[in-house]
Amino acid sequence: MQEPAVVSQMWAAFDAHRGEIARQVLDTSGQTEAESLAALCDGLAEGRFRLA
């Protein structure tokens, strides 16, 4: 994605529903690829990303 307007529109749609999906969000800011993978695997094992 390189169009700022498209990215802004996608962010606005995501942000509008953030409270509803907060449990499924995995913030990987500042993590290495290995750390992100470990966090994802842990979350999957805990059932964190299950949708009701």
N, C-alpha and C positions, 0 to 999 in steps of 0.2 A: 504494500500500500504506500503510495507516494503522494496521493492527493490529500492535502490537509483537510478539505471539507468532508471527505469520506471518513477519514479517521475521527474527526470531530463528531460527526453524526453517529458513528459506531460507539464512541465513548459515551455520548449522551444517552444512547439507548441502554448501554451497560450500566451506567451510573444511576439511571432511573430505577433499576431493579436490584441494585447492589445489596440492599438489606435482605432481600429474599434469597439471595444466592451466596451470602457471605460465607457460609459453611463450606461451600464448594470452591472458594477462591484460594489459590495457593500463591502467595506473594513470594516470588523468587528474586526480588531485587537484592543485589549484592551477594547472591549465592553463586557458587561455581556450578557447572553442569552436574558434577557428582553430588553436590549438596542438594540441588533441586531434585535430582532423581531419587535420592534417599528420602527426602520429604514426601515426594509423591508416593513412593512405595510404602512408607509408614502410614500415610493417609488412606491408601487403598486397603491395607491390612486392618486398619481400625474401622473401616466402613465410613470414613468421613465424607466420601464423595457420592454416597448413595442418594438417589433422588427418591423422595417419598411418593 
